[in-house]
Amino acid sequence: MTEQILILDFGSQYTQLIARRVRELNIYCEIHPFNKIPEITPAIKGVILSGSPCSVRDVDSPRVDLDLFRNKLPLLGVCYGAQLMAHTLGGEVNASKHREYGRAILNHPEHSLLLDSVSPTTQVWMSHGDTITKIPDNFELIGSTDSVKVAAFKLTGEQTYGIQFHPEVTHSTEGKTILKNFVVDICGCTQNWTSESFVESTIRDLKEKLGDDKVVMALSGGVDSTVAASLVHHAIGKNLYCIFVDNGLLRKDEFESVLHSYQDMGLNIKGVNSKDHFYGLLEGLTDPEAKRKAIGKAFIDIFDQEAHLIEDVKWLGQGTIYPDVIESVSVKGPSATIKSHHNVGGLPDFMKLKIVEPLNTLFKDEVRNVGRALGISDNILKRHPFPGPGLAIRILGDITPEKVAILQEVDAIFINGLKTRGLYDQVWQAGAMLLPVQSVGVMGDERTYERVVALRAVTSVDGMTADWAHLPYDFLADISNEIINRVKGVNRVVYDISSKPPATIEWE
């Protein structure tokens, strides 16, 4: 039985960050919407109530019955969670005269277990429009700031706490200590959830679940599908059938190099060259969404065809990770603007396969740690994210084999240059875009009219937000010169200095 902390999500932008901080303490936790509370089992050691963009003063604000947890489990309310406690238990919450957002100094002269070992005056991060103006009689005030009197409190005689600030953000300098005090000292968690323990328990569970059944998986060369396949392979060996499809939109020589890496890992894998099929379906398409859908349909058709060549397959393996799961059950509901996806998440019902997703409780950084515990090479684990539709959405306009070949050469020069100069690991994602414009140039004594490419490199933690990577000017100059000299058909190179938001990482 794995100990865990239950995090109830009221729609805060920081909820996933709470989970990440708890996981960093080697304690397993799960996020569930406030209105979809799971069964409270002995494995659950404590509950954290998240923040929210809502106000507890609104009639339709999200609520939860606190009696489900009080005096049964330790309870911590963060921001909205703290206001919900005060509001529903007899206190008062009102709109702040000024929105309280940013750094503040927390003073806590009184001793409390939650703030144990925290400096008497410590920096915390505030982000709220309401404030607690009156606490019920059974509340003990344990922390204040200059502008927020009720910044931290405890309910008398029970392990129920509320804090108005956000300990999960790095601007709360001792926030991790506060969270550790709650989950370890108050909840009693033992901090034994590690990558190695996850590998051991997951392989054991997969053996029990899959038995002698056959599993088919589509691999992309990326971190998630590779680590997921490795776990399943450790559980069932050759009963895992992996398929790696070359859609003609991969990076230069990627099909051969990734296939070789998988074979070195001992995976039972089949490479399928389907370039011509994809090029045929993409011919003449210029709309990004139309290109995505064509690629998705082609992938499904080929994967289905290959899967039918394997007798008695019962399971479909997928590299789904925890943020995907959270999004699908979000308090806010699935995003209305999600782009069509390329992978087997959209497989049709006629395949009639059961799903196995060994990574669906892990964040991206945890997937990489599990991969290291499994002995997977850094060549795969440290690979930059690469879009499922591949170069199709880095070629603006229609797709032709000639354009793909040009962009593959440009991309290879850029990526290899980053690696050679020791810059690759400093960048979250990098690539090149082939633009649907031509420009005038001069090569030797001749006038040219050739293509323009844009280089894109960003720094990020999770891809949700990103800043353009401030690569050295001399590096960009050298790469631009090498591309123009070596790639026939390109005479101009530009560098994208847009951040996300407002731009996105990819151009389509």
RAPE-V535572 format. One line per field, one symbol per residue. ss: DSSP state (@ for helix, = for strand, . for the rest). phi: phi as a letter, one per 30 degrees, with the letter a starting at -180 (. if undefined). psi: psi as a letter, one per 40 degrees, with the letter a starting at -180 (. if undefined). A space follows every 50 residues. Layout:
ss: ???
phi: ???
psi: ???
This chain:
ss: ...======.....@@@@@@@@@@...======..........======. ...............@@@.....=====.@@@@@@@@@...========= =======.............==============....======...... .====....====...........@@@@@@@@@@@@........@@@@@@ @@@@@@@@@@...======...@@@@@@@@@@@@@@@@@=======.... ...@@@@@@@@@@@....=====.@@@@@@@@.....@@@@@@@@@@@@@ @@@@@@@.....=====....@@@@@@@...............@@@..@@ @..===.......@@@@@@@@@@....@@@@........@@@@.=..... @@@@@@@@@@@@@@@@@@@@...@@@..===============..===== =========......===....@@@@@@@@@@@@@@...======....= ........
phi: .ddaccccccjddceddedddddddibdbbcbeecbddddcdddcabccd daddcddddcddbbddddbeicbebbccheedddedddcjcbbbdddbec bkdbcdcbdddbddcdiceebbdbccaaccbdcacddcccdbabbecbdc cabbddibdbbbbdccdddddddcddddddeddcdcdidchccbeddded ddddddeddchcdcbcbcccjddddddddddddddbhddcccbccccibd deidedddeddddddiddbbcbdbedddedddeidbdedddedddddddd dddddddddcdidcbcdbcecdeddeddcdedidddcddecccddcdddd dhcdcbbdcdccdeddddddedddidddecdcddebdediddcccdjdcb eddddddddddddddddedddicdddcdababccddbbbdbbbiccdcbb dccccbbbcacbidbacddddedddddddedddddccdjcbbbbcdcccc dddcddcb
psi: hhiihhhhheeieeddddddddddefhiiihiideghihhiedheihhhi aieiheeidfihiihdeddhediihhhhbddddddddeeeahhihidhhh haiihhhgdihiddehehidhihihigieiihehiidehhheiiidehdg dhiihheifhiihdiheeiddgdfdddddddddddddfiefehidddddd ddddddddddbeiihhihieeidddddddddddddebeehhihhhheeei ihedddddddddddeeigihhhhfdddddddehehdhddddddddddddd dddddddeehhfheihiifhidddddddfideiiiefhihieaedfiide dfiihhgeeeeiiddddddddddeeiiddddehiihideaedeehhaihi ddddddddddddddddddddefedeehdiiiihhifiiihihhbeihiga ihihihhiiideediiiihgiiddddddddddddddhhehehhihhfiih idiidie.
